[in-house]
Amino acid sequence: MSDLHDPAAPDQWRGFSDRVMGGISREEITIDTIEGQRCLRLRGEVRLENQGGFVQMALPLDATGHPLDAQAYTGLRLSVWGNGETYRVHLRTSACRRPQQFYWAEFRAVAEWHLVDLPFTAFAPKWLETPLNPGALTRLGIVAYGRQFHADIAIARVALW
């Protein structure tokens, strides 16, 4: 297992919402402690007006200028807490040239700390023809997407397994 998220370095994460394309959803990213676990927390209101519908926190994986090669691993393991809603992990690779291109997998974040394993084979392409190449990862996003709801999800660990 190899950690991708360092709880001591939360400043690597960036918040985004559909405001970049005219939507009105709002996101807030904070460092928090939930049930004794230090974590990064995404809260916000996902709104559908103006062609909107997402909030996310994203972690660049190509900090050295080169994509992350995760071919030796099976997938991602997240330690998550949430409000019972369904969320997504979005992965971008060097093949993703446009902002709307990514690979995604869904999971449910219940109101207790739990592990979520997402094999790379579970990630579906969006606006791409090719399957996910885990040898060329450039960004990971935790996303509240596609319907109007209150997002509240916390991540204590993100690792390759």
N, C-alpha and C positions, 0 to 999 in steps of 0.2 A: 504494500500500500504506500502511496506517495501523496502527501498533502499538497493541495493547490491553494488553499486559503489559510493565511496566517492570521489568527485573531489579534495578534499584536500589531498587525499592519493593515487596519481596515481602510486606510486612505487609498489603497490600490483600487477599491471598488468605486464605480461611478453610477449615479442615478440617472435614469432616462424615463421619459414618458412620451405619450402621443403628441405632446405639445410641439415636438420637433416637426410634426406634419400638420399642425393646425388643430389638434384635439385639445381637450380641456382637463384630462386626467392629471392628478397631482400625486407625486411621490415624496416620501421622506425616508432617508436612511440614517439610522442612529446606531451607536454602540450601546448595548443593553446587557442586563443580566436577567435571565428568566430561569426560575427554578434552580438558582445557583450556577447556571451555565452562562459564561460570557459569550456574546453573540453579536452578529450584525443583523439588524432588523429593518425590513422593508415594510412600510405602511403607506397606504394611500387609497384614493378613491378612483376606481376605474370607471370612466364615463364613455358613453358611445357617441355623444354628439360630435359633429364636425368630422366624421369618419375616424373617430378615435377608438380607443379600446385597450390600452395597456399602460402598465408601469413596470419598471424593472430596475434591478441592480446588476451591473455587469463588471466582470473581472477580465482585464486583458491577460492573455496567456502567452503573448509573444513579446514580453518585455525586453528580450535580448535582440529583437529585430528578426527573430526566426520563429516560425510556428513551433508549438509544443508537439513533440513526437510521443504519443501515448499508445503506440501500436502494441507495446508489451503488456498492456492492461486490458481488462474485459469491459470496464465502464467506469461510471462515477458513483461514489458513495457520498451521500449527504447526511449530516446530522441536522435534523430540522424540527422546528416547533411551529405551529400555525393556528389558524382559527377555523379549521375544518374545511377550508376551501380547496379547490383543485388549482394547482399552479403548474408552470412549465419550466423546464430547463431548455434554454436555447444555446446551441453551440454554433459558432462560426468557424470556418476554415479558410485557408488561403484561396479556396475555390469560390468563396462568397464575395462577389464583386459589388453587388448592390445592397443597400441597407435592408431591403425586404427579403433577402436570401439568408437562410439559416437552417439548422436541423433542430428538431424539437421532440421532447418526450414529456408526458404529463405525470404528475404524482399528486397525492393528497397530503396536505399538511395538517395533521390532527393536533389538538391542544395538549400535547405532551411531547417530550423529546423522543425521537425515534430515528432509526436509520432507514434511508431510502436508497436502494441500489438500482441504478439505471444502466443496463448494458448498452454499449454503443450500438448494438443491433436494433435497439428499440427506438432510435432516433430517426424520425421521418424527415425527408427533405421538404423545404418550402421554397418554391420558385427555382428549384434546381433539379436536374435530371440524374445526377450521380449520387450514389449512396455516400454516407458519411465516411470520410477518411480520417481515422483517429491519429494518423501521422502528421496532420497539418492543422492542428487546433490553434485558433487565434483569439477566441473570446468565449467566455461562458456567461450566460445571463440567467438570473432567477426572475421569472416573469409572471405577473398577474395579467391575464389576457382574455379578450374576446367577449366579455359580458360585463354588465354593470354590477359592481360589488365592492365591498370594503376589503382591501388587501391588508393582511397582517401575517407576515412570515418571518421567521428568524433562522439564521444559519450559524451553527457553531463550528462545523467542519465540512470541507469539501475535499475529497480525496479521489485518486485513481485507485481502482482495485482490480 
